[in-house]
């Protein structure tokens, strides 16, 4: 964070000082975990369900904190007293960005692909200047201001992922850090149980472009009608990206290699340039187009952007992380989270990789590579829970997945959807839990297989970790 005196911080957050020197200055980071605090930092004390952050104030002070932001006075501790520490963090974030006139803020939202695309954009902006972006999916009312407060006088680009579980959530986040560039990827059915419909999700996602000033830029997905329609909701300049003819930045001649990595021609008003991606999944075409539009807006040439896109790599864990095992099994760990749109994209990537393997060579015994999908429950689907899971199961069968392993009874409609597909040549197995899925894989896996692991948070993490684990003596032949 930029250096700020305690009296300046108190004024910014509408708080009051207690036991503190008004001229004392915060020169370090703002932290809510006392283990992370360092010299000159500001410790934020939250009252949680299981712990009271105020109890850790002495630890923070001993580590060198300048003061504590909390809701009550503590003996011998310099305090900034507020009624709501979370709201105070948002207000402090706004005060910081208002003091950084050279800072460009890029806001990003969408039903799927947010974290990956945030990471892609941040890798590009880092080539243009010092960049701050959140780790993983830290995109809520806490993670958003926390990330903003990492910016300092040297920061030139702040790349922020914005999540929402209701109308008004994104608007609130944009008030803490008003974006100069707003990117909307797609409108799917993630969290539809909380919104009620895709149209309501579109209302919420569009709050990002509504927050842009006339001199800002809205980057919108031309291939998603609900997103493209957001052009009418902003006074900012609009750039459409995608594969349709109406896209100003367009991908043409998309091709996939045997690892499911796309190559395409990037078409811009200045001309075209070849792109060869190093990340897996055809859906990465749309993600990289959005990143390309941001980089071009910030001054990068088409040629540079095309070259840089090929050098992008995954940053956040459990998101289309492809690795090869010693037994010639390839694993796609996409287990961080799941919704119908992201699962569909992952299933298509699985099949693309299987086709690539079959095109390269067959096993010595003549058996072709197989596609195996381990799918878990998709949370927050509301009234669409059964139909959404069935849809994913049907798609797995229609795409030709050879073995579908459905984890946990909550995800059973995935199995139901798959087995209802006539003439499907594969099979679906319903298992009770992740341990059962791992046991089944130990019996089933053979050289040449490609395995996708996908589910909402924690639902399939143990499966992915077991596939990544080093060889165990008891299972040396099957799960090394």
N, C-alpha and C positions, 0 to 999 in steps of 0.2 A: 504493500500500500504506500501511497505517497505520505510523507511526514505530515502529521496533523497534531496540533496542540489539543489537550483534553477539553479546553473550553470551546474549541472549534467543533470537536466531535459532539459534545453535549448539545451545542446549538443545532448541529445537523440532524440529530436524532430526537430533538425535542426532549432531552433528558436534563438531569441536574447532576452536579458533582457532589460527592460526599467523601470527605477525607482525602481529597486529591488536590494537587497543585495545578491550578488552571493552565500554567505555562508548561507543564510536563508534556513531552512530545512522544507520540507513538511513531516509531521509526521502523518497526518490524511488521510481521504479518498479523492478520486477524484470524484467530483460531477458536474453535469450540471444543477442541480436544486438548486438554492440558498437557498431554504428552508431546504435542506438536509445537507448543509455544516456545519462543526464544526471546533473546534480548530485545527489548523495545517493543514487544508485541502487545496486542490487545486481546484479552481472553473474554469470550462471550459465554456467560453462564446460563444454560437453559435448564428449566425444570422439566425433567422427563418422567416417564411412567415408572422407571426403575431406579433412576439416580437424579440427584439434584446437582447441577453443575456448580452451584455456589460452594459445595463441599470441596471442590477441587481448586478453588481460588488460591489458597495458600501455596499449593503445588505450582500453580502458574506463576505466582509472584516470585517464588524461589527460583524458578527457571529464568527469571529476568523480565517478566511482563511489566509494562508501564502501569497498566490499570486493568480493571475488570468491568465489563459491561453486564449489568444484571438488574434484577428487580428489587433487591433489598440491600441495605447497608450491611457491611461486614466489618467488625472491629479490626483496625489496623490495615485495612485494604483500601487503596484508592479506587473509588467506584464512579462509574457513570450509570446513574439510576434511570431506568425506563420502565414502562408498563409492559412492553412487548419486545423482547430481544430480537425476535425474528423480523418484525417490522422495522426495528432500529437498524438491523443489518442492511435492509433494502434502502433505507433512507441514507445510511452512510455510503452505500455503494453509489447512489445517485450523486452525493456530494463529491465523491472522488472523480467520477467521470466528468462532472461539470468543471472540474479543475484541470482536465486533460484535453485541451482543445485540439491537439494533434492526433487524438485517438480515433481510429475508425472501428466501429462496432458492427459486427456481422451477426445477425440473429438467424437461427435455423429451426424449422419445425417440420413436422410430418408424422404420419401414422407409423411409418417404418423407415429404417435406414438413417435415422437422425444421427446416431452416435458415429456410425461409420463415416457419413458424409461430413460431419463436424471435424472428424480427425483428418479427412482428406483436405478440407478447406484449410485447416490450421497448418498442415504440412506445406501447402502452397504459399500461404501468407508468410510463413516463417522464412521463405526465400526472399521476401520483399522487405521484411523488417521484423523486429522483436514481437513475438506473438504470445498471447495468453489464451488458453482454452481449458475447459474443465476436463478432469480425468474421468474416463468412462461415461456413464449416463447421469452425471451430477447436474440435473436440469430442472430442479424444482425450486420451491420458495426458499430453501436453504442453500442448495448448491449454486443457484444463479448468483445471488449477491456474494457468496463466498468466493466464487471465481472472479467476479468483477473486482473484488478487493485485493486480488493478486496483481492488478495492474499498477504500474508506477510511471514515473515521468519518462522512462525509456521505452515503454510499451507503445507500439504503433498499431497493433491489430488485436482486437478482443473478439474471439470467436465463441459464440454462446449458443448452446443447444437449449431449446425451450420445449418442455413437456406440458401437457395439460390434461386435467381430469374433469374439466367443467368449463362452462362459458365464463370468461373474465380472467382466467388464470394467466393466459399469455399476455393479455393487456396489463396485468399487474407486473409481470416480469419486465415488460418493455418500459414501464415507468421507472424502474430502477436503473435501467441502462438503455436509453433510447437508441434504437439501431439506425445505422446509416444504410445498411444493406439488409434486406429481408429475403430469406430463401424458404420456399414452401415446396416440399418434395412430393407429397401425395396425401390423399384423404382415403384412409382405409377404415377398418372396423376395430382397430385397437382401442380398448377402453369403451367400446360402444355400449356396454352395460351401464356406464355412468352418463353417457351423452344421450342415448335413446335412438339416435339415427345417424347415418353418415352426413346428412345435411347439417345436423347440429355440430358434428365434428368439424365440418367445413367452416361453420360460423366461428368456431373457436380458433381454428388454425389461421383464418383470415385476419384475426386481430393483429397478427404480426405486420402484415402489409398496411393495415390501417394506421399503424403507429409511425410509419415512415413520413418524413418531411418531403416536400416537393422536389428537393435536390437529392433525394435518396434513390435507391434502386431496389426494385422487387424482381427477384429471380423466380420464375414460376414454371412448373412442369407443364409443357404444352400437351403432353400425352394423357393427362388426367383432367377431364372436363371440369371437375369441381375446383381444381387448383387454377386452371387457366381462367376460369370465370372470376377469380379474385382480382384480375386486372382492373375491374370496374370498382373495386373497393379501396383503391389507393390513389393518392395524388402524385406518387413517385413515378419515375421512369420505369418501364416494364421491359424485361428481357425474357422471352419464352425460350425454354430449352427442351430438347427431346429428340424424337425421331420423326415426328410429323412435319409436313411441309411448312407449317406455320411457325415452326421454331426458328428463332434467329441464330441460335447456336444449335447445331444439329449433328447427330451421328449418322453416317451413311456407311453402307457396306460392312455391317457388323458381322464378325466371324469369331469363332471360339476355337481355342486350341484344346489339346487333350487334358488340360487341367481346368477347363472351364473358364479360362481367362480370355477376355474379349480384346479384339483389335477392331479399330474402326477409323474412318476418315472424319476428322473434326472439321466441320464446315462453319465458317464465320463470315461476316461481311468483308473481311480482309482477304479471304481465300481459305483454302483447305490445308490440312496437315495430318499426317498419319499418326495414330495413337496405338500403342500396344500396352495394355494394362498388365500389371503384375499381381492383381487381386482377383480372386475367383468369384464367378457368378455373372451371368448376363445382366442382372439388375444393377451391377456396378457401372454400367454404361450411363444410366440416368444419374447416378450419384456423382460420377466424375464430370458429367456435363454441367451440373450445378456448381461444382467446385471450379470448373474452368471459367464459368461466367463471372464468378466472384473475382478470380485472379485477373481476368482481363479488365474488369472494372477498376481494379487497383493499379493497373498500368502494365501488366505483363503482356508480351506479344503473343500472337497465336502460335508461333513456332516454339517459343519458350514453354507455353502452357502445354502443348502437345508432348514435348520432351519430358516435362516435369510429371505429367500424368502417368507416364510409364514408370516413373521411379517411386510412385506412392506405394506405401505398404500399410497393412493393418496395424493399428496401435492398441485399441481396446481389446480386452480378452474375450474369448468365447464368441466371437463374431466372424463367421466364415473363415475360421482358422484351419487351414488345410495342412495336414502332416502325414508323412509316410512312416509306417512301422517296419520293423526289421523283417516281418513275415510277408511283405509285399501287399499289405492291406493299407488303403488310403482312408483317412478319417477327415470328415468335415465337422469340426466342432463349432456349431452355431447355437450353443445351448444357453446363451445368456438370457434370452427372452423369446417369446413367440406370439404371433397373432396370425390369422389366416393369410394375410398378404405376405408377410415375411417368410412363413412356412412354405407357401407356394413358390416363392422365389428360390428358397433353399432346395426344395424338391427338384425344381427344374435344373438347378446347378448340379445336383447329384446325378441326374440322368445325363446331362451334358458330359460330365466327367466319365461316366460309365461308357457312353458311346465313344468317347475319345480313347479309352482303354481298349475297347473292343476293336477299334480301328487300328490300333498299334500292333497288337498281337494277341494270340490266345495262349492259354496255359499249355504246358507240355501234354497234359492229358486231354486236350481238346475242349475243355470247359471255358466258356466265355466269362469275362468279368461280370459280377453281379452288383446290383444296386440295393443296398440295405438302408432302410430308414427307421431310426429309433425316435419315436415321437411321443411327447408327453402332453400334459394338459395345457391348454391355452386359457389364461385367467382373464377375468374382467370382461366377459362376453355377454353378460346379462341374458336377456331373452333369446339372444342369438347363439347361446352356448352350444346347444345340441346341433343346430344346423351348421354352425361354423366348423365344428369338429367333423361332422359328416362330410362337409365339402372338402376338407383337407384329405380325408380318407379316400374319397372318390378320386381326387386328383392324383394321389399316389398310385392308385390302381390304373388309372387311365394313362398315366405317364409310363407305366411299365415297371414300377419298383418290384424287384424280385422277392424281397422279404420285408414286410412291415412289422415292426415290433412296437406295440402300443403299451405305454407304461402307465400303470395305475388305473383303477376303475373309473375315476373321473374323466379320463380320456377315452373311455370305451366307444363313444360315438365315432371316433376315427376308425376303429376296427369295423364298426357297422357300415360305415360309408364305403369302405374298401371292398368288403365281401359282397356288397350289393351290386358291384360292377360285373356285368355279365362278361364271360370269356376272358377274364383276367387270368393271366398265366402265373401270377405270383401267389403268395400266401401271406396271411396276416395272423399274428399271434398276440393275444392279449396276455400281459403279465401283471403280476400284482404290484411290483415295485422295481426300483432301480437294480437291486441285487439280483432279482430274477432276470432282468434284461441282460445283465452282465454274464450271468451263468449261461443263458441261451446263446449269447454271442460266442462264448468260449467253445460251445459245441458246434456252432454253425460257420464261423469265419474260416475262409480259405484264401489262399494267395490270389490276388487280383481283385478282391472285393473292394467296393467303395462304400463307406458307411457314413451316413448323415446322422448327427445327434442334435435334436431340436426340442425345445419345450420352454414354457415360462419359467421364470427364475427358480433355480434349485431343483426343478422337476426332473432334469436329466443330467445335472452336473456330475453326479457320481459315475454315470455311464461314460461320459467323455473322459473323466479322470482315469477310470479303469483302462480305457483304451490307450491312454497316453502313458500309463504307468510302465516302469521297466519290468523286464522279465521276472516272473516269480517261479520258484522251483516247481510248485504244484501244477502250474499251468504253462510250462515252458513250451509245449508244442502248439498251443492254441491261442494264447493271449500274451504275447511277448512284446 
